[in-house]
């Protein structure tokens, strides 16, 4: 649906394949859209009072004057679950309010500014992948790259049932970084190198390598202290069931595990999401 046409704005969920947290400290990260879950904002009177302030800010960012219209949102993206619900709200809202279709990169830029109200220092990766709706290679301060996917991939999202605030987990990592800078910088470097190798494996369609790297990423995130017993159990369960790899996705301490699985493999409670194999921009 084109934004602005009928006062509706749609946005998908997202998952981070490599580089969460390290991306806040300038390392690269790779994120994918999750099209099976989405959020839709529509202009409607009376609007949801809980969305009034963010709507006013989005209205201002779009250069509009006067009173913003009322809006309501409907979403199947769980909140605080590492699936980019706040980024989807920002993107959906801007699309619903914009008088004309926005260029995806401009939309990503505005959505990143809007997302600051949800958590203090977002890297911008969530709003970028949600606005572009494609796998992205993201590094703070550099132009975003859309990535090719060498072959179709199938993932399952497994819910730990635990919920955590991204802002709090990011703040805790920041405190640890201040206290133990050398060790955390080494962990961020390792996450960055894993992301580089993961990018290559994704582009080449090397599933075995991609799975191995996802697990390597999870191990680094454990060392960073952002996993949880529930997330670790889900990773082990996915591997035991035959997943090629699995990792927590997003800020951690709760939320979802992303498992790369072969066709036909089911894991109880798993929600499927697929990446089509295609060239970047195709
Ligand atoms: O938990 P989520 O979906 O909000 O993911 C946040 C990703 C972080 O790297 C932890 C933070 C950020 O701003 O990039």
Boltz pocket constraint, residues with backbone or C-beta under 6 A from the ligand:
constraints:
  - pocket:
      binder: B
      contacts: [[A, 14], [A, 16], [A, 19], [A, 20], [A, 21], [A, 22], [A, 23], [A, 24], [A, 81], [A, 82], [A, 83], [A, 84], [A, 85], [A, 121], [A, 122], [A, 123], [A, 124], [A, 125], [A, 126], [A, 166], [A, 170], [A, 249], [A, 250], [A, 251], [A, 252]]
      max_distance: 6.0
